[in-house]
Amino acid sequence: MVMKLSAKYRLATLAFESSTTQNDMFGANGLPLTPPSITMVGNFHSFVQSFNTATTLTPYLTHYLDCIRSKNERITLVFEHYASCTADDSLSTENLQSILQCGLYGLYHLHYVIGAVHGLISPSAFLTTNDSKTPYKLTHWAVNIITDMGRLCQTQIYPDDIRFIAPEQCLLLKATKKSDIWSFGLSILYLMFPNQRQNFPDNPLEFIDDDLNRIITKLGIEIQDLSEKWMIFFQSTLNCNPNERSSIKELIKIMAIPEPKYYTTYEKFITTKSYQNVNEINDEEFFKISNFINIHEFYYLWSIAYPSKETDKEEQKIPSILSLPKLVILENECSNQENCDSSNYNRTITDDENNLIDKIMAIDLDSNWKMVRLPSNCDFKLLPVDTINQRLLKISSEIFSPLLISDANLFNKRPESKQSCESLPLPIREMDFDYQCERLFLFKALLNGYPFLRNQLITESKTDICPHYRAQIWSSLLNVRWKDKLLFDQIDKISKTTTDRQIAVDIPRCHQYNDLLASAEGHRKLTRILKAWLAHNESNGEVYWQGLDSLAAPFVILNFNNESQAFACFDHFVRKYLNGFFKKDNSSAIQEYLALFQVIIAFHDPMLSNHLASLKFVPDLYAISWFLTMFTHILPLYQIFQLWDTLILGNESFPLFIGLAILHQLRDRISDFTFNDCILIFSDLPQIDIDRCVRNSIKFFCSTPKSISRRNLWEIQALKKYPRLPRINIEDLTTLVDRLNLSNCTASTTAVAFDQQQLCSDCGRNTQLVLIDCRSKEDIQKYGGTLINSVRYEDFYQELQKELTNVNKTNRPAAKCHYQQPHGKHNLIVVIDSIEKTLELIENFSIPRVCYLDLSSSDLGNIPKCLLIQ
């Protein structure tokens, strides 16, 4: 069965050239000023995209999907667009009433929810859609928000038809909410009387001193053609004095239209249409209800289907997303496009308009500014969508309606084609249309079922995370609740504190290559989240340390429109992975973490550990910034997102294994380095293969007993005394033996023995446990007898010498030969009650996966029976 989409979206682009800052290129702090193009990107994500979510009123405004900053400070907007508009149609009374209601609801949302001004209303601003629920949408509402009323591109922007601008806009005053009222009322009057449209003057200044009666007379409209309600409406809108015009709320009351309401998530849920019998609806209707693809998901898939953003080759072979629509300067010149032919436009500039232009240009205006007019609807460059629509129509319905609740084995069973795709590198998977389509709808369904489907969400996240839903997935994996998000609004983020100065110094240097973080809105949001976190955790002794800004940056980018969720995720992340790192005295927490890092290096790669120890190159010299910022200080953000997708699935010890994986990539280089060479390479790390880093970190993590890397388990003094001594406790060993016995009985793998968070299903295969019992014979006889799989150290040492002798005879190495475990084997060697012999195996023979078990300090009478030979 094939799913049929119930709506077809259309996308278009609009480009602006931002102004260039020629003077005062540096601010008072000595740092470069933020380019206007970056400010426009910040405005888009902060003020526009945040209101694209599904609320009661957003259907009445067109969706703006992306703001792309390209070279030469050019900004390209991608937005929902329909070429058909109401300006050329003869409308029925019903359609006119529908336009009025949709327009009022759209302006209500714009004025009272977003708190912005449209400023570009004309009859062509009302687009005709194919949706019966919202037949008309108001477009171009975001242009003045993004450009700050044209200031950021040094442009006075006008609608495609300047006859409908308010009189005060003719005097180059900024558009206000009252200006929208005039333009809206005049546009409705234009649509109401199609036979008098030719009477509308080209110069809007002709109405500057007229009341409604004079305006109607000039347009040739009979007063009796207007009902009393409409007369009141036009008197409230077409008033030359802006202060005497009504507000949108008042117009809604005048026209007896129900005032829009906002619903909470719960209220939306209980008012959703329900079906008593699922069998009563057919498949097509079911898909329309439950798995409808919204426009943001559509654009995400469009970006994959058109990775090069190219149009048809016949159309000049220019990337469509960078194709510039025509912006007509009021001086009758064309901006951003050469050889512009005025015949391409529906309207030509008349003499009256030229007179108006002369009056406007006579006003003293900065010579750097220019005045442009938006293109008409038919002149916007539409992005190609035929290919993606065809590919969506070919997708099986199982993709749009995935089976979520089923037998565990059935749920984890995947087609061979999907398994082969999952083995590909992540960048390739993220550009595979069919694969991403499946992942998109799967994660959408899992998130809708959260928290009931949290286990399935974790299972799927182990494979990879859909970038489109990364923010919501991270929030779910970090167990963020509603109450955690509500805290943000209750915290004082305005009052001055002693850390404000340091935050103000650090933020302008925090990942400024990212447009969002470099924008003024990005600085404000990051500051608010840091101040909120410090205020919330002040009672716990947390203070500001450098690096906290870099740690919060990924959450700010992902949740740029949702500060409360960014704060909650950041707070949960720090408490889970960096507990104690940001206290005023954090030396004990950091020293413990670095000591555990040395331990796992010695456990997995004793040869590298011995080399670094011989150089006295300790983790204190290079790894503090790694763990304090969770690698955001050394890796670019695009790699951080991929790395943290896996990190969030692990426990608080997992970052240690990421650090080990980074060292593992540099192993061949630093094995022959001197101390100075190590200082140089770690001060400026080479490019890290993040895919390899993630794979190795999972392998190391899953093959390490929990107690070796667990925080707050071993005394810090003991860790400092023997910094390269891996320790295992008896509980961990008992659990390991139990699971190994179970594995042998069921002929299954031993992955679960080491798999701390079940990040990898293959780690731990072919594991063999060896216990080297160094206790005296009296203790062995006194406390229960011989341990299973145990050998005496003397016997193990003799076998080790024989093996090394055979290796020397075979390979004849020039240097000292170290013991290597057999290929495919993961032996865990546990030395009991002898620190010296444990260190001898690690330091002299470089044997990996050797750890120490202290039975002398425990209750020897309570050795678990599973460890003893019965």
Secondary structure by P-SEA (a helix, b strand, c coil): cbbbbcbbbbbbbbbbbccccccccccccccccccaaaaaaaaaacccccccccccccccbbbbccccccccbbbbbbbbbbccccccccccaaaaaaaaaaaaaaaaaacccccccccccccccccccccccccbbbccccccccccccccccccccccccccccccccccccccaaaaaaaaaaaaaaaacccccccccccccccccccaaaaaaaaccccccccaaaaaaaaacccccccccccaaaaaaaaccccbbbbcaaaaaaacccccccccccaaaaaaccccccaaaaaaaaaaacccccccccccccccccccccccccccccccccccccccccccccaaaaaaaaaaaaccccccbbbbbbcccccccccccaaaaaaaaacccccccccccccccccccccaaaaaaaaccaaaaaacaaaaaaaaaaaaaaaaacccaaaaaaaaaaacccccaaaaaaaaaaccccccccccccccccccccaaaaaaaccccccccccccccaaaaaaaaaaaaaaaaaaccccccccccccccaaaaaaaacccaaaaaaaaaaaaaccccccccccaaaaaaaaaaaaaaaaaaccaaaaaaaaaacccccccccccccccccccccaaaaaaaaaaaaacccaaaaaaaaaaaaaaccccccccaaaaaaaaacccccaaaaaaaaaaaaaaaccccccccccccaaaaaacccbbbbcaaaaaaaaaaaaaaaaacccccccccccccccccccbbbbbbbccccaaaaaaccccccccccaaaaaaaaaaaaaaaaaacccccbbbbbcccccbbbbbbcccaaaaaaaacccccccccccccccccccccccccccc
